[in-house]
């Protein structure tokens, strides 16, 4: 009997700069570069935007935890990823 191979769907496409800029509109180039370095998908960017829009409970309510890229995007957009210098 032949062993069945697991079925894997296509990998989600990573987002391009133009698409990211269209989704985020007013984000500066430095933040765009940091977000692109995470190699996010469109879905991860959209989830980060939902998260920042206060809709995290809707995502968590379905037992869905955000992907690391989603958390990274949210951090970059809120400025939480920037190193803070001691005062």
N, CA, C and O atoms as a DFTB+ gen file, in Angstrom:
348 C
 N C O
     1  1       0.847      -1.187       0.000
     2  2       0.000       0.000       0.000
     3  2       0.888       1.243       0.000
     4  3       1.837       1.335       0.778
     5  1       0.584       2.165      -0.847
     6  2       1.378       3.390      -0.966
     7  2       1.076       4.320       0.196
     8  3      -0.070       4.480       0.616
     9  1       2.122       4.917       0.693
    10  2       1.976       5.875       1.791
    11  2       1.509       7.214       1.233
    12  3       2.078       7.732       0.273
    13  1       0.473       7.763       1.844
    14  2      -0.040       9.057       1.376
    15  2       0.828      10.183       1.891
    16  3       1.250      10.191       3.048
    17  1       1.085      11.124       1.017
    18  2       1.828      12.317       1.382
    19  2       0.855      13.367       1.888
    20  3      -0.259      13.480       1.377
    21  1       1.264      14.133       2.886
    22  2       0.369      15.200       3.353
    23  2       0.104      16.200       2.243
    24  3       0.980      16.500       1.433
    25  1      -1.096      16.701       2.221
    26  2      -1.475      17.687       1.213
    27  2      -1.202      19.075       1.773
    28  3      -1.714      19.442       2.830
    29  1      -0.417      19.816       1.075
    30  2      -0.094      21.187       1.472
    31  2      -0.601      22.126       0.398
    32  3      -0.358      21.923      -0.791
    33  1      -1.302      23.147       0.828
    34  2      -1.763      24.148      -0.125
    35  2      -0.612      25.045      -0.527
    36  3       0.492      24.936       0.009
    37  1      -0.869      25.914      -1.453
    38  2       0.187      26.844      -1.864
    39  2       0.557      27.775      -0.716
    40  3      -0.290      28.157       0.092
    41  1       1.821      28.128      -0.661
    42  2       2.265      29.059       0.373
    43  2       1.683      30.438       0.082
    44  3       1.609      30.854      -1.074
    45  1       1.269      31.149       1.137
    46  2       0.727      32.495       0.903
    47  2       1.795      33.401       0.304
    48  3       2.964      33.341       0.684
    49  1       1.385      34.222      -0.616
    50  2       2.310      35.148      -1.264
    51  2       2.725      36.245      -0.288
    52  3       1.910      36.760       0.476
    53  1       3.973      36.580      -0.329
    54  2       4.486      37.675       0.490
    55  2       4.075      38.984      -0.159
    56  3       3.922      39.064      -1.378
    57  1       3.901      39.986       0.645
    58  2       3.408      41.276       0.174
    59  2       4.539      42.078      -0.467
    60  3       5.686      42.014      -0.023
    61  1       4.212      42.817      -1.495
    62  2       5.174      43.698      -2.149
    63  2       5.082      45.107      -1.584
    64  3       4.118      45.452      -0.901
    65  1       6.077      45.903      -1.871
    66  2       6.151      47.265      -1.334
    67  2       4.944      48.109      -1.751
    68  3       4.377      48.820      -0.921
    69  1       4.550      48.044      -3.008
    70  2       3.432      48.867      -3.485
    71  2       2.132      48.488      -2.780
    72  3       1.351      49.360      -2.399
    73  1       1.904      47.202      -2.611
    74  2       0.690      46.752      -1.923
    75  2       0.715      47.174      -0.468
    76  3      -0.293      47.636       0.067
    77  1       1.871      47.016       0.180
    78  2       1.996      47.414       1.584
    79  2       1.753      48.906       1.740
    80  3       1.044      49.333       2.651
    81  1       2.340      49.698       0.851
    82  2       2.158      51.150       0.908
    83  2       0.682      51.516       0.700
    84  3       0.175      52.439       1.338
    85  1       0.002      50.801      -0.183
    86  2      -1.423      51.070      -0.415
    87  2      -2.256      50.725       0.815
    88  3      -3.208      51.434       1.138
    89  1      -1.905      49.646       1.498
    90  2      -2.649      49.252       2.696
    91  2      -2.409      50.196       3.868
    92  3      -3.326      50.496       4.632
    93  1      -1.177      50.660       4.002
    94  2      -0.804      51.461       5.176
    95  2      -0.801      52.961       4.929
    96  3      -0.714      53.738       5.879
    97  1      -0.890      53.372       3.706
    98  2      -0.983      54.762       3.250
    99  2       0.019      55.733       3.873
   100  3       0.962      56.141       3.195
   101  1      -0.152      56.109       5.119
   102  2       0.639      57.201       5.707
   103  2       1.877      56.731       6.474
   104  3       2.384      57.467       7.321
   105  1       2.364      55.549       6.202
   106  2       3.524      55.036       6.920
   107  2       4.796      55.454       6.190
   108  3       4.879      55.368       4.965
   109  1       5.781      55.906       6.957
   110  2       7.032      56.376       6.358
   111  2       7.848      55.200       5.805
   112  3       7.611      54.040       6.141
   113  1       8.807      55.537       4.954
   114  2       9.607      54.520       4.268
   115  2      10.421      53.659       5.237
   116  3      10.600      52.466       4.990
   117  1      10.907      54.228       6.313
   118  2      11.694      53.452       7.277
   119  2      10.841      52.344       7.904
   120  3      11.303      51.213       8.055
   121  1       9.620      52.666       8.263
   122  2       8.732      51.640       8.832
   123  2       8.329      50.621       7.774
   124  3       8.233      49.428       8.064
   125  1       8.095      51.082       6.554
   126  2       7.791      50.145       5.462
   127  2       8.928      49.137       5.295
   128  3       8.689      47.940       5.133
   129  1      10.162      49.633       5.337
   130  2      11.317      48.745       5.188
   131  2      11.375      47.722       6.318
   132  3      11.651      46.548       6.073
   133  1      11.118      48.154       7.555
   134  2      11.150      47.233       8.698
   135  2      10.039      46.187       8.578
   136  3      10.244      45.020       8.912
   137  1       8.873      46.604       8.106
   138  2       7.771      45.655       7.933
   139  2       8.096      44.671       6.816
   140  3       7.873      43.470       6.970
   141  1       8.615      45.157       5.704
   142  2       8.976      44.271       4.591
   143  2      10.048      43.260       5.001
   144  3      10.081      42.150       4.471
   145  1      10.914      43.627       5.930
   146  2      11.954      42.716       6.413
   147  2      11.352      41.511       7.140
   148  3      12.014      40.484       7.288
   149  1      10.107      41.630       7.592
   150  2       9.420      40.516       8.246
   151  2       8.859      39.519       7.236
   152  3       8.437      38.427       7.619
   153  1       8.848      39.878       5.954
   154  2       8.298      39.059       4.867
   155  2       6.847      38.661       5.151
   156  3       6.498      37.481       5.095
   157  1       5.997      39.662       5.458
   158  2       4.609      39.332       5.808
   159  2       3.752      39.010       4.592
   160  3       4.091      39.347       3.458
   161  1       2.640      38.353       4.861
   162  2       1.625      38.130       3.842
   163  2       0.598      39.261       3.960
   164  3       0.586      39.995       4.948
   165  1      -0.246      39.390       2.964
   166  2      -1.317      40.383       3.022
   167  2      -2.196      40.110       4.240
   168  3      -2.604      41.041       4.934
   169  1      -2.486      38.842       4.499
   170  2      -3.321      38.467       5.632
   171  2      -2.705      38.929       6.953
   172  3      -3.418      39.418       7.829
   173  1      -1.392      38.780       7.102
   174  2      -0.734      39.204       8.339
   175  2      -0.807      40.714       8.523
   176  3      -0.978      41.192       9.645
   177  1      -0.682      41.465       7.446
   178  2      -0.802      42.924       7.525
   179  2      -2.234      43.301       7.900
   180  3      -2.452      44.161       8.753
   181  1      -3.206      42.654       7.260
   182  2      -4.603      42.949       7.567
   183  2      -4.942      42.603       9.010
   184  3      -5.684      43.339       9.660
   185  1      -4.409      41.492       9.523
   186  2      -4.644      41.130      10.915
   187  2      -4.024      42.149      11.861
   188  3      -4.620      42.484      12.885
   189  1      -2.833      42.646      11.530
   190  2      -2.197      43.662      12.370
   191  2      -3.055      44.924      12.417
   192  3      -3.203      45.542      13.471
   193  1      -3.612      45.298      11.281
   194  2      -4.485      46.474      11.239
   195  2      -5.745      46.252      12.074
   196  3      -6.197      47.167      12.762
   197  1      -6.313      45.053      12.021
   198  2      -7.467      44.737      12.864
   199  2      -7.085      44.816      14.340
   200  3      -7.821      45.363      15.162
   201  1      -5.937      44.268      14.648
   202  2      -5.432      44.265      16.020
   203  2      -5.325      45.702      16.532
   204  3      -5.772      46.011      17.637
   205  1      -4.734      46.566      15.726
   206  2      -4.541      47.963      16.127
   207  2      -5.845      48.745      16.152
   208  3      -5.944      49.777      16.817
   209  1      -6.843      48.255      15.431
   210  2      -8.144      48.916      15.386
   211  2      -9.047      48.459      16.528
   212  3     -10.227      48.808      16.572
   213  1      -8.486      47.677      17.454
   214  2      -9.248      47.239      18.610
   215  2     -10.100      46.015      18.362
   216  3     -10.997      45.713      19.149
   217  1      -9.835      45.314      17.292
   218  2     -10.634      44.139      16.971
   219  2      -9.904      42.838      17.330
   220  3     -10.215      41.775      16.791
   221  1      -8.941      42.933      18.235
   222  2      -8.189      41.755      18.654
   223  2      -9.092      40.732      19.315
   224  3      -8.874      39.530      19.160
   225  1     -10.092      41.174      20.043
   226  2     -10.994      40.234      20.710
   227  2     -11.717      39.361      19.699
   228  3     -11.961      38.183      19.959
   229  1     -12.060      39.921      18.559
   230  2     -12.727      39.126      17.522
   231  2     -11.795      38.028      17.020
   232  3     -12.236      36.907      16.770
   233  1     -10.522      38.341      16.872
   234  2      -9.559      37.346      16.417
   235  2      -9.331      36.284      17.485
   236  3      -9.308      35.089      17.191
   237  1      -9.161      36.730      18.733
   238  2      -8.901      35.795      19.820
   239  2     -10.137      34.974      20.155
   240  3     -10.024      33.831      20.598
   241  1     -11.316      35.550      19.947
   242  2     -12.556      34.852      20.233
   243  2     -12.741      33.609      19.399
   244  3     -13.492      32.710      19.779
   245  1     -12.074      33.544      18.281
   246  2     -12.157      32.372      17.422
   247  2     -10.972      31.435      17.664
   248  3     -10.715      30.533      16.866
   249  1     -10.259      31.651      18.762
   250  2      -9.118      30.812      19.083
   251  2      -7.921      31.047      18.192
   252  3      -7.050      30.186      18.072
   253  1      -7.872      32.195      17.575
   254  2      -6.818      32.520      16.613
   255  2      -5.770      33.399      17.290
   256  3      -6.074      34.505      17.737
   257  1      -4.553      32.908      17.362
   258  2      -3.464      33.717      17.882
   259  2      -2.740      34.358      16.707
   260  3      -2.593      33.731      15.658
   261  1      -2.290      35.587      16.863
   262  2      -1.615      36.264      15.750
   263  2      -0.271      35.620      15.420
   264  3       0.421      35.100      16.295
   265  1       0.073      35.668      14.159
   266  2       1.374      35.176      13.700
   267  2       2.460      36.122      14.202
   268  3       2.185      37.293      14.463
   269  1       3.687      35.631      14.338
   270  2       4.775      36.512      14.759
   271  2       4.916      37.756      13.881
   272  3       5.202      38.841      14.387
   273  1       4.717      37.604      12.573
   274  2       4.819      38.771      11.693
   275  2       3.724      39.780      12.005
   276  3       3.958      40.986      11.932
   277  1       2.528      39.303      12.353
   278  2       1.430      40.201      12.711
   279  2       1.786      41.025      13.939
   280  3       1.550      42.232      13.977
   281  1       2.350      40.373      14.932
   282  2       2.760      41.068      16.155
   283  2       3.867      42.067      15.836
   284  3       3.860      43.189      16.343
   285  1       4.820      41.661      14.995
   286  2       5.903      42.563      14.614
   287  2       5.408      43.784      13.870
   288  3       5.883      44.894      14.109
   289  1       4.463      43.591      12.975
   290  2       3.896      44.715      12.224
   291  2       3.203      45.678      13.169
   292  3       3.388      46.891      13.068
   293  1       2.403      45.146      14.088
   294  2       1.703      45.999      15.051
   295  2       2.703      46.782      15.896
   296  3       2.492      47.962      16.177
   297  1       3.782      46.134      16.297
   298  2       4.812      46.822      17.081
   299  2       5.469      47.945      16.295
   300  3       5.696      49.033      16.823
   301  1       5.770      47.677      15.038
   302  2       6.396      48.701      14.194
   303  2       5.448      49.880      14.000
   304  3       5.863      51.036      14.083
   305  1       4.189      49.590      13.745
   306  2       3.224      50.671      13.498
   307  2       2.943      51.511      14.738
   308  3       2.618      52.692      14.622
   309  1       3.064      50.920      15.913
   310  2       2.830      51.679      17.144
   311  2       4.112      52.295      17.696
   312  3       4.074      53.075      18.648
   313  1       5.254      51.940      17.089
   314  2       6.526      52.479      17.558
   315  2       7.123      51.695      18.701
   316  3       8.141      52.105      19.260
   317  1       6.512      50.564      19.071
   318  2       7.012      49.767      20.187
   319  2       8.285      49.013      19.860
   320  3       8.923      48.468      20.760
   321  1       8.669      48.970      18.596
   322  2       9.869      48.235      18.213
   323  2      11.123      49.094      18.289
   324  3      12.238      48.579      18.207
   325  1      10.945      50.388      18.445
   326  2      12.090      51.282      18.468
   327  2      12.808      51.178      19.791
   328  3      12.185      51.106      20.850
   329  1      14.115      51.170      19.721
   330  2      14.896      51.105      20.962
   331  2      14.732      52.419      21.699
   332  3      14.793      53.503      21.119
   333  1      14.525      52.283      22.970
   334  2      14.357      53.463      23.809
   335  2      15.690      53.760      24.485
   336  3      16.312      52.867      25.060
   337  1      16.116      54.990      24.416
   338  2      17.364      55.338      25.073
   339  2      17.076      55.713      26.520
   340  3      16.077      56.371      26.809
   341  1      17.959      55.289      27.438
   342  2      17.736      55.625      28.849
   343  2      17.853      57.137      29.056
   344  3      18.670      57.809      28.425
   345  1      17.025      57.643      29.947
   346  2      17.066      59.100      30.240
   347  2      18.035      59.412      31.324
   348  3      18.195      60.575      31.693
